[in-house]
Structure formats: C-alpha cells, structure tokens
Amino acid sequence: MLVMVGSNLRVLLAGLLFVAPSACGGSNSASAVADCTLIDDMEGQSGSIRWSPLGGWPSGQEPGFWASSTDCTEADRILPPPYFDVPSGWSYDLVPTPYQTMAGITSVQAAHLRTKFGQVLENVWGANMGFDFAEQTDADGGAAWPPATGVDAGTSADGKPCRQGSSRDFSGVEVDLSAYSGFTFWAMAEPDGRQSLRVQINDWYTDPRGGQCNEANGDCYNGYKKDLMLTSTFTQYRVDFSALQQDPSWGNGANGVPLDLTRVYSVNFEVALPGCVTDPKAVCAGGPAPVSFDVWIDDLYFVNRP
C-alpha cells in the first residue's frame, strides 16, 4: 500500500492507491511521531544516515551514507555526481522554502537528485540516489567517508572508457528491518521534468554482496520496488514493505522469492527512463525520448510495527 498524506479521498491513479494514513506522521501530533523511527532528516553535511539498529551499532559497524548513480557514460549529466565519478561529491541541498514535516519539525535541507541544466539522460536505465543501511568500519583500512573503492576500482564497464561502479564498491553489511512495516518520507519533483519515482530495497537475494545473484549475468539489482507519482510540492508518502515487488521480467525476479527483511542491504530512490529495464547493464529498446528530472527526498522514517 502506498499512502499520500493530506487527502481524504481515495484515488486510483496510474495503478497507485493514495490514502491518508492513521499513524506515523499521518497527523501532526506527538503520538504520530512516536510511531516512527528516524532514518535521516537530511540536515547537516555529513552524508551519513542517522538510523541505528535496535540495541545500537554492533562492533565494527556504523551508519551508511548517501550516494548517487547512473550509467558511467552519462555520469557528468547528474548532480550530485555519481560516487564512481566523484567519491566525495554528495551533499544535501537547501529546500526552496523551509516547511514542517513531523510535529514541531521544520525541514531546511533534503536529498536532491537532478540532471544538470540543459542536460538529459538518454538510452540508459536512469539514475538513483540511496544508501546502504550499515557499513563495516574501516573495512579496507580507510575512513568510511568518502566511500572507499573496492573490487571495481579502476576497472572499465563493458569495454567503456569509464568506471560503472557497483554495490561491491561499498563495504555494506546486512541489517534486520523486521521491526518495521515500511517507511514514510516527504518528496517532490519539479514540474518541468520526470515526476515518477521508484522506491527500491535490495536484500541478500538481489544485492551481489549476498552471494545469491550473478552480477556478471545481469541477475542482480532487480530489487523489491514500488512506483509512485510525485507532485510539485513536498508531500508525505508511506510505502509498506508488503507492497514491494520484483519485476518478474528480468534477472532473478522470475523466481518469486519474497523480500527478506532480516537481511537487507540498501534502499534506492530511482528515476527510471520510460520503457527501460532497470538492469544497470541494459539500455532502452527503441531509444526512448531523452529525460530530465529534478527530485527531492526529505525526512525519511521507518514505520514501526504495532
């Protein structure tokens, strides 16, 4: 179930059901906030999320951090720059106008993904921003931020004169999210660009670090996802984990393995090109129209289970 807060009408639009939630920010009250667990409020400049697992961080682990990605051939067309192009290039942006999210909370900054002025993406899978929930501390002897390079460092992608990058570049580890039923956040998209957004979680089955998919064969990254349509003003959305599904048409999606909330790696917010398969190695059949976009994600929370 996908929920858009602020409307009392149930509207079926492009296959998406928007309803007003009854908890976790559904009303600007202290009780609604208490039903949530903060993942990141996007304030400050650390790039690291604020969530920690129940009971605190195990020894050798620390919060994950934001990064953006697109095909390496068009890496110079998006902001923030992809991690494989500028590893320390991530930053939050000031929102156009500060506004209230949860009760008593005013947002000043948000995660912001966009194409550069006058630039477009074309004939690639799209672009995303997101993070691993947890990182190993000093896994390669260096600091966790900026992101350390891993097995893909310095290599080209499919014969291209650039580095594609993959989740293996990060020292992310699995986390248990079974205490939560979903998440909620505020989002908007500028009206002169693409306004559809795909929310996607990768667990040990869809992330190559879990050892269950074959990255070389293009089986990985078919995460558990939900598409939604943004508006041109900051609006609250709620996505239940039970509503996330794989695409059955490619990769390991045909196997019908459910999301394993006890072994999750990451969450991504993806702007997908129309008609594209979301395999990072794929291109769009027939050459779709070029796409520009300007999307914001803000104040991200888990929805606690009752």
Summary of the structure (lengths in Angstrom):
residues: 306
radius of gyration: 18.3
end to end distance: 16.7
largest distance: 54.3
contacts: 1004
relative contact order: 0.22
helix: 8%
strand: 37%
